[in-house]
Amino acid sequence: MTFVRTGALAVAMALIAGVAMSAPLKLQPANPQPNPKAGLDVMYAWEGNPPRKIQNLTKVKQMAKKMQPGQPLRGLDYRDTSDGDPVLTFNEAYNVAAKITGYIKFDSPGIYELETWSNDGVDAWVGGQQIGYVNGRQGCEANQRTEVEVPQAGWYPLKISYFQKYGTSCLMMKSGKQGERITWTPNEVFGR
């Protein structure tokens, strides 16, 4: 009988832990609320032409001291490039590290799904919560889809660390309110 009770207790605790882990991440709005310009701010550092390589996000952190401001991004709509095309708004194609900051606007409270796409690595945060993470190289593909709780309409801080090693590059985001179709996030909801 003790074995049955212990087993039932273990199952109940596992279910509770599963529910807690799947709860949406609660975002924190910017305080005070900004009145931003369109786009996102970006800082770049370049590791040089191949064979020099940026392999992971640790290298991006190491390069942070030599980052310089770049031309602002229009949003997060940088689709897969051709090999040799510049990365985002930078003038080089390979071994590029970027730190992106700004805001994303949600028009109403509720539960949303956010999904980053990248080629190569990304560490994306919105409203104090991590919503996308890839610490290595990959083709232009979806990272994880994350459910977030938006407690109020308004602007939420956004920060992204990103790197492109070589080949093609991309950085994009999909979003949608729970129960609705997830679509590419329009550039108009980003501010700096």
QUIBELDA-V802852 format. One record per residue. N is the residue number from 1. D_CENTER is the distance of its C-alpha to the mean C-alpha in Angstrom with 2 decimals. Layout:
n:N d_center:D_CENTER
n:N d_center:D_CENTER
//
This chain:
n:1 d_center:49.32
n:2 d_center:47.27
n:3 d_center:45.28
n:4 d_center:44.47
n:5 d_center:43.41
n:6 d_center:41.22
n:7 d_center:39.61
n:8 d_center:39.07
n:9 d_center:37.57
n:10 d_center:35.14
n:11 d_center:34.08
n:12 d_center:33.66
n:13 d_center:31.52
n:14 d_center:29.29
n:15 d_center:28.89
n:16 d_center:28.10
n:17 d_center:25.49
n:18 d_center:23.91
n:19 d_center:23.84
n:20 d_center:22.40
n:21 d_center:19.58
n:22 d_center:18.70
n:23 d_center:18.81
n:24 d_center:15.89
n:25 d_center:13.92
n:26 d_center:15.58
n:27 d_center:13.68
n:28 d_center:15.66
n:29 d_center:16.45
n:30 d_center:17.06
n:31 d_center:20.65
n:32 d_center:22.45
n:33 d_center:20.93
n:34 d_center:20.49
n:35 d_center:21.96
n:36 d_center:19.44
n:37 d_center:20.12
n:38 d_center:18.23
n:39 d_center:15.24
n:40 d_center:12.88
n:41 d_center:14.36
n:42 d_center:13.75
n:43 d_center:15.69
n:44 d_center:16.68
n:45 d_center:18.75
n:46 d_center:20.60
n:47 d_center:22.07
n:48 d_center:24.75
n:49 d_center:25.86
n:50 d_center:26.04
n:51 d_center:27.19
n:52 d_center:25.11
n:53 d_center:21.79
n:54 d_center:18.39
n:55 d_center:17.98
n:56 d_center:15.15
n:57 d_center:12.90
n:58 d_center:16.20
n:59 d_center:17.55
n:60 d_center:14.79
n:61 d_center:15.87
n:62 d_center:19.43
n:63 d_center:19.04
n:64 d_center:17.72
n:65 d_center:21.39
n:66 d_center:22.14
n:67 d_center:19.26
n:68 d_center:20.65
n:69 d_center:19.47
n:70 d_center:18.77
n:71 d_center:19.31
n:72 d_center:16.76
n:73 d_center:14.26
n:74 d_center:15.43
n:75 d_center:12.02
n:76 d_center:9.39
n:77 d_center:12.31
n:78 d_center:13.08
n:79 d_center:14.73
n:80 d_center:16.23
n:81 d_center:18.79
n:82 d_center:22.17
n:83 d_center:22.88
n:84 d_center:23.73
n:85 d_center:21.96
n:86 d_center:20.20
n:87 d_center:16.49
n:88 d_center:14.77
n:89 d_center:17.46
n:90 d_center:18.81
n:91 d_center:22.26
n:92 d_center:21.82
n:93 d_center:20.67
n:94 d_center:20.30
n:95 d_center:19.14
n:96 d_center:16.79
n:97 d_center:14.41
n:98 d_center:12.30
n:99 d_center:11.13
n:100 d_center:9.68
n:101 d_center:10.76
n:102 d_center:12.02
n:103 d_center:12.00
n:104 d_center:11.34
n:105 d_center:14.63
n:106 d_center:15.71
n:107 d_center:19.35
n:108 d_center:20.50
n:109 d_center:20.00
n:110 d_center:19.37
n:111 d_center:17.20
n:112 d_center:14.25
n:113 d_center:12.17
n:114 d_center:8.51
n:115 d_center:7.47
n:116 d_center:5.17
n:117 d_center:7.95
n:118 d_center:8.73
n:119 d_center:12.03
n:120 d_center:12.10
n:121 d_center:9.92
n:122 d_center:6.35
n:123 d_center:5.60
n:124 d_center:2.72
n:125 d_center:5.52
n:126 d_center:7.48
n:127 d_center:11.22
n:128 d_center:11.53
n:129 d_center:9.80
n:130 d_center:7.28
n:131 d_center:5.52
n:132 d_center:4.37
n:133 d_center:6.86
n:134 d_center:9.40
n:135 d_center:12.03
n:136 d_center:14.28
n:137 d_center:15.19
n:138 d_center:14.84
n:139 d_center:15.77
n:140 d_center:13.68
n:141 d_center:12.74
n:142 d_center:10.66
n:143 d_center:8.81
n:144 d_center:9.63
n:145 d_center:10.20
n:146 d_center:10.04
n:147 d_center:12.82
n:148 d_center:12.71
n:149 d_center:15.86
n:150 d_center:16.17
n:151 d_center:19.52
n:152 d_center:20.48
n:153 d_center:19.88
n:154 d_center:18.51
n:155 d_center:15.86
n:156 d_center:13.04
n:157 d_center:11.60
n:158 d_center:8.13
n:159 d_center:7.46
n:160 d_center:5.63
n:161 d_center:8.03
n:162 d_center:8.72
n:163 d_center:12.07
n:164 d_center:14.41
n:165 d_center:17.62
n:166 d_center:19.98
n:167 d_center:20.69
n:168 d_center:18.46
n:169 d_center:14.94
n:170 d_center:12.25
n:171 d_center:8.80
n:172 d_center:8.49
n:173 d_center:7.46
n:174 d_center:10.13
n:175 d_center:11.36
n:176 d_center:14.78
n:177 d_center:17.09
n:178 d_center:18.56
n:179 d_center:21.50
n:180 d_center:20.51
n:181 d_center:19.21
n:182 d_center:15.49
n:183 d_center:15.27
n:184 d_center:13.37
n:185 d_center:12.08
n:186 d_center:14.81
n:187 d_center:14.54
n:188 d_center:16.93
n:189 d_center:14.62
n:190 d_center:12.89
n:191 d_center:15.08
n:192 d_center:15.82
//
